[in-house]
Amino acid sequence: MIKINDILKILPHRYPFLLVDRIIQIEPGKKAIGLKNVTINEPFFQGHFPGQPIMPGVLILEAMAQVGGVLLLSMTGNQGKLAYFGGMDKVRFRHPVHPGDTLIMEVEILKTKGNAGKVKATARVDKKLVAEGEFLFMLVEREEPYETVEGAQRESR
């Protein structure tokens, strides 16, 4: 299991764009399962179907891609790199995701070659398929060590 503090070390995303709360299972180089607790406190619910809030589909895809990024970056030789989202294929939305749902995202590697990777991802709520797709990534070196905004603010004081 990879908890949120370790996810923050792997992915450069921060609130409100970090959409993975936990990696509950990982087999480096093969597959990963991630979890996102969807709460009414999410900032997008204020404007996305007020009165009948649903999680935007693009954010479901982003959450799935972030689990894919963690999976690819867990492979030997990829630690410390960035996983840039390169494209998506075969994307389908099956059911809406509501506040209070727990989004379970399963990602498996289809292929890797050099600094590129392709994964297949599914998202489920209560075992019901809500979205699926294939995602392409490019893995690139970080230009400099990643530092959080909070860390930079502490150092400047």
MARDREN-669452 format. One line per 10 residues: number of its first residue (from 1); their letters; for each residue x, y, z of C-alpha. Coordinates in Angstrom, 2 decimals. Example, Ala and Ser with C-alpha at 12.3 -4.5 7.8 and 13.67 -1.06 7.14 Angstrom:
BEGIN
1) as) 12.30,-4.50,7.80 | 13.67,-1.06,7.14
END
This chain:
BEGIN
1) mikindilki) 0.00,0.00,0.00 | 1.16,3.52,-0.79 | -0.34,6.21,1.43 | -0.87,9.85,0.55 | 2.46,11.16,1.89 | 4.34,8.75,-0.37 | 2.09,9.55,-3.36 | 3.07,13.20,-2.85 | 6.72,12.15,-3.24 | 5.98,10.33,-6.53
11) lphrypfllv) 3.52,12.66,-8.29 | 3.97,16.42,-8.68 | 0.22,17.05,-8.31 | -1.17,18.99,-5.36 | -4.61,20.09,-4.19 | -6.95,20.45,-5.97 | -5.36,18.36,-8.74 | -4.15,15.37,-6.76 | -6.99,12.90,-7.31 | -5.61,9.74,-5.67
21) driiqiepgk) -5.88,9.19,-1.93 | -4.15,5.83,-1.70 | -2.65,3.02,-3.75 | -4.10,-0.08,-2.13 | -2.21,-2.63,-4.22 | 0.76,-2.42,-6.55 | 2.76,-4.92,-8.55 | 5.55,-2.77,-10.08 | 5.70,-3.25,-13.81 | 2.31,-4.97,-13.90
31) kaiglknvti) -0.68,-3.36,-12.19 | -1.89,-1.02,-9.47 | -5.17,-0.33,-7.72 | -5.84,3.18,-6.42 | -8.58,4.74,-4.35 | -10.24,8.18,-4.41 | -12.82,9.13,-1.80 | -15.25,11.49,-3.51 | -16.65,14.02,-1.05 | -19.10,16.89,-1.37
41) nepffqghfp) -16.21,19.17,-0.33 | -14.53,18.76,-3.73 | -14.30,22.22,-5.33 | -15.74,21.07,-8.67 | -19.10,20.14,-7.13 | -19.95,23.83,-6.64 | -20.36,24.30,-10.37 | -20.81,20.86,-11.90 | -24.54,20.10,-11.92 | -25.43,22.04,-8.73
51) gqpimpgvli) -28.33,20.38,-6.97 | -27.45,17.03,-8.53 | -23.64,16.90,-8.29 | -21.63,14.41,-10.33 | -17.87,14.13,-10.67 | -16.70,15.50,-14.02 | -15.66,12.72,-16.39 | -12.37,14.38,-17.23 | -11.43,14.28,-13.53 | -12.27,10.59,-13.36
61) leamaqvggv) -9.89,10.10,-16.29 | -7.25,12.23,-14.57 | -7.56,10.13,-11.40 | -7.13,6.94,-13.45 | -4.12,8.48,-15.22 | -2.54,9.43,-11.90 | -2.73,5.81,-10.74 | -1.13,4.88,-14.07 | 1.60,7.44,-13.42 | 2.34,5.97,-10.00
71) lllsmtgnqg) 2.50,2.49,-11.55 | 4.90,3.51,-14.33 | 7.06,5.55,-11.95 | 7.34,2.56,-9.58 | 9.26,0.60,-12.20 | 13.02,0.21,-11.88 | 14.76,3.10,-13.60 | 11.70,5.37,-13.59 | 11.87,6.62,-10.00 | 12.20,10.40,-9.81
81) klayfggmdk) 10.90,10.97,-13.33 | 7.67,12.66,-14.41 | 4.90,10.84,-16.26 | 3.40,13.18,-18.87 | -0.06,12.27,-20.12 | 0.31,11.74,-23.88 | -3.12,10.62,-25.02 | -6.07,8.36,-24.49 | -7.95,5.79,-26.51 | -11.09,3.69,-26.10
91) vrfrhpvhpg) -12.46,5.96,-23.36 | -15.99,5.25,-22.20 | -18.07,6.64,-19.37 | -20.59,4.13,-18.03 | -22.19,5.66,-14.91 | -22.01,8.92,-12.94 | -19.91,9.29,-9.79 | -21.56,11.11,-6.87 | -20.38,12.64,-3.58 | -19.92,9.86,-1.03
101) dtlimeveil) -18.72,7.35,-3.63 | -15.36,5.61,-3.38 | -13.71,5.41,-6.76 | -11.55,2.29,-7.19 | -9.20,2.53,-10.16 | -7.37,-0.49,-11.55 | -4.53,0.09,-13.97 | -2.46,-2.49,-15.82 | 0.50,-1.94,-18.09 | -0.13,-2.93,-21.70
111) ktkgnagkvk) 3.37,-2.10,-22.94 | 6.44,-0.01,-22.29 | 9.18,0.94,-24.68 | 11.99,3.30,-23.81 | 10.45,6.35,-22.18 | 6.90,5.57,-23.30 | 4.19,3.51,-21.69 | 0.62,2.46,-22.38 | -1.82,1.35,-19.70 | -5.39,0.13,-19.54
121) atarvdkklv) -7.48,1.59,-16.73 | -10.91,1.00,-15.24 | -12.77,2.91,-12.55 | -15.46,1.32,-10.41 | -17.85,2.35,-7.65 | -19.29,-0.53,-5.62 | -17.93,-2.97,-8.24 | -19.93,-1.15,-10.97 | -17.83,0.00,-13.93 | -18.07,3.80,-14.22
131) aegeflfmlv) -15.27,4.55,-16.72 | -12.53,2.87,-18.74 | -9.83,3.71,-21.22 | -6.27,3.30,-22.41 | -3.69,5.98,-21.62 | -0.36,6.86,-23.21 | 2.49,8.36,-21.19 | 5.92,9.82,-21.82 | 8.40,9.53,-18.97 | 10.80,12.46,-18.70
141) ereepyetve) 13.55,13.48,-16.32 | 12.68,16.18,-13.82 | 14.53,19.39,-14.61 | 15.26,19.95,-10.93 | 14.34,18.23,-7.71 | 10.66,18.66,-7.04 | 9.77,21.00,-4.21 | 6.35,21.76,-2.88 | 5.06,25.30,-2.67 | 4.78,24.80,1.09
151) gaqresr) 8.48,23.85,1.30 | 9.52,26.92,-0.67 | 7.41,29.15,1.59 | 8.99,27.66,4.72 | 12.51,28.27,3.35 | 11.80,31.89,2.47 | 10.77,32.74,6.06
END
